[in-house]
Amino acid sequence: MGSKNPFWRGGVSEQNHRLRNSVEYKLWRGKVFKRDNYTCQECGARGGRIEADHLKSWKHHPEFRFDVSNGKTLCKKCHEQTPHYGWRGR
């Protein structure tokens, strides 16, 4: 556990978890959804499970994390098809 684990990266996960659960992040998501009319920008699906996707990666471009122009609304299925979804972006 912790620093003895071979995958330890110096507490980055804790910081990431705090930021993704922050009020600022939730406000960013809400603004992206509202701007896109709660509609997937790839397939046009409305309702269901929608997610806010960062156009410039969360990890490599921290200066754009909460910039509304750096996000777009995608349904879960379309988001999973992006090249930077989940672990693929690391």
Residue, then its C-alpha position, 0 to 999 in steps of 0.5 A: m500500500g501507499s509508497k511501497n506499491p510499485f504503482w505509487r505515483g506520489g499521491v496523484s490519485e488523491q489530488n485527482h479524486r479531490l479535483r474531480n469531486s470539486v464544486e468547480y468540476k461539477l459546475w464545468r460539467g453542468k455548463v458543458f451539458k447546458r451549452d450542448n443541450y444535454t445532447c451527445q455531440e457525436c450521435g445526437a442521443r438525448g437523455g440517458r447517461i451523458e458525460a463531459d469529455h475533455l478535448k485537451s486531456w485532463k492530465h496533459h493540459p491542467e490549464f484547460r481543465f475547467d474551460v467550457s470550450n475544452g469540453k463536449t457532451l458525449c453519451k457513455k457509448c461514444h465517450e468509450q470510443t474516444p482515444h483518451y477514454g479511461w486508461r487509454g489516455r495514460 
